[in-house]
Amino acid sequence: MPEFRHGDAVAPELPAESLDALTNRYLMWTLRDPGAALENWRRLLRPGGVLALVDSTWFPDGLEAASATDVADDFLRLYDDEVREALPLAAARTIEDTRVLVERAGFVDVEVRPLTTILDLDRRYGVAPGHHVQTKYLVRARRG
């Protein structure tokens, strides 16, 4: 039975090697130190435990090119230069930036899979106002 807790996403207050799996969705881009988060999450997983995260490259052509969209305008207006600089994955142009951090944190069997079914559904039914259709990815890895 899954158990949900409220707490610090970067450094959850859980015992080492206490989890079989850890998952998140659209969280990585919000972290000031995603590398530290990944290292902490690896510590929480039992040997062989699985990390599964879903994310995207929200501004793959850069913030400057995206500034014509409502989402980019809001992002630029609400997140000043100092905040944007503190979020290393917020303007990542490729999901490889996330994959590299997962590997650096010591995870093994790292896989990046585009979620094409979600992309097809977004194309067919649309996305939230001001957003644009883009590929989301599953980044899956294992603690060795």
URQUI-V532838 format. One record per residue. N is the residue number from 1. RES is the residue in one letter. PHI is phi in whole degrees, 0 to 359 (999 if undefined). PSI is psi as a letter, one per 40 degrees, with the letter a starting at -180 (NA if undefined). OMEGA is omega in degrees with one decimal (* if undefined). Layout:
N;RES;PHI;PSI;OMEGA
N;RES;PHI;PSI;OMEGA
This chain:
1;M;999;h;179.2
2;P;295;i;176.7
3;E;235;h;-179.9
4;F;251;h;179.1
5;R;226;i;175.6
6;H;263;h;179.3
7;G;176;a;-179.0
8;D;285;h;-177.8
9;A;293;d;-177.3
10;V;283;d;-176.7
11;A;226;g;-179.9
12;P;301;i;-180.0
13;E;275;g;179.1
14;L;228;i;178.7
15;P;293;i;176.3
16;A;302;i;177.1
17;E;54;f;-178.1
18;S;254;e;-176.5
19;L;239;i;173.2
20;D;271;d;-177.8
21;A;209;i;176.9
22;L;220;h;-177.4
23;T;223;i;173.0
24;N;204;i;-178.4
25;R;224;h;177.4
26;Y;56;f;-179.7
27;L;258;d;-170.3
28;M;306;d;-175.8
29;W;293;e;-177.3
30;T;270;e;-173.3
31;L;268;h;177.2
32;R;289;d;179.6
33;D;226;g;-177.9
34;P;298;d;177.3
35;G;297;d;178.1
36;A;296;d;178.1
37;A;299;d;-179.0
38;L;297;d;177.3
39;E;297;d;177.5
40;N;295;d;-179.6
41;W;296;d;177.9
42;R;298;d;179.1
43;R;299;d;-178.2
44;L;286;d;-177.2
45;L;279;i;172.1
46;R;291;i;174.8
47;P;307;h;-176.6
48;G;86;e;179.5
49;G;297;i;-171.9
50;V;251;h;169.1
51;L;255;h;176.6
52;A;226;h;178.8
53;L;233;i;178.4
54;V;246;h;178.2
55;D;203;a;179.5
56;S;211;i;168.1
57;T;258;h;-169.3
58;W;288;d;179.7
59;F;228;g;-172.6
60;P;297;d;177.6
61;D;261;e;-179.0
62;G;92;i;180.0
63;L;296;d;-178.2
64;E;297;d;-179.3
65;A;289;d;-177.3
66;A;274;e;-171.9
67;S;297;e;177.7
68;A;281;e;-179.5
69;T;270;i;178.3
70;D;299;d;-178.3
71;V;297;d;179.6
72;A;296;d;177.2
73;D;302;d;178.2
74;D;297;d;179.8
75;F;299;d;-179.6
76;L;294;d;-179.3
77;R;285;d;-173.6
78;L;273;d;-179.8
79;Y;245;h;-178.7
80;D;288;i;-176.5
81;D;305;d;-178.1
82;E;297;d;179.8
83;V;292;d;179.9
84;R;300;d;178.8
85;E;293;d;-179.4
86;A;278;e;-179.0
87;L;246;g;-170.6
88;P;298;d;-178.7
89;L;261;e;-176.2
90;A;299;d;-178.7
91;A;245;f;178.1
92;A;301;h;-178.4
93;R;267;e;-179.3
94;T;213;i;177.6
95;I;291;e;177.0
96;E;301;d;177.5
97;D;301;d;178.2
98;T;289;d;179.5
99;R;303;d;-179.5
100;V;299;d;179.1
101;L;296;d;177.9
102;V;297;d;178.4
103;E;295;d;179.8
104;R;299;d;180.0
105;A;284;e;174.9
106;G;99;e;176.5
107;F;285;i;178.6
108;V;239;i;179.3
109;D;52;f;-177.6
110;V;286;h;178.3
111;E;234;i;173.1
112;V;240;h;-177.6
113;R;234;h;174.3
114;P;292;h;-179.9
115;L;269;g;-172.5
116;T;292;d;177.9
117;T;296;d;177.4
118;I;295;d;177.5
119;L;300;d;178.6
120;D;298;d;178.7
121;L;295;d;177.7
122;D;298;d;178.9
123;R;295;d;-176.5
124;R;285;d;-171.5
125;Y;250;e;178.8
126;G;91;i;-179.5
127;V;234;i;-178.6
128;A;301;i;178.6
129;P;307;h;179.1
130;G;84;e;178.9
131;H;262;i;176.9
132;H;232;i;-179.2
133;V;291;h;178.1
134;Q;204;i;-177.7
135;T;286;h;169.4
136;K;259;i;-175.7
137;Y;229;i;168.1
138;L;260;h;173.3
139;V;252;h;-176.6
140;R;240;h;179.4
141;A;209;i;-177.4
142;R;228;i;172.1
143;R;279;h;-178.8
144;G;285;NA;*
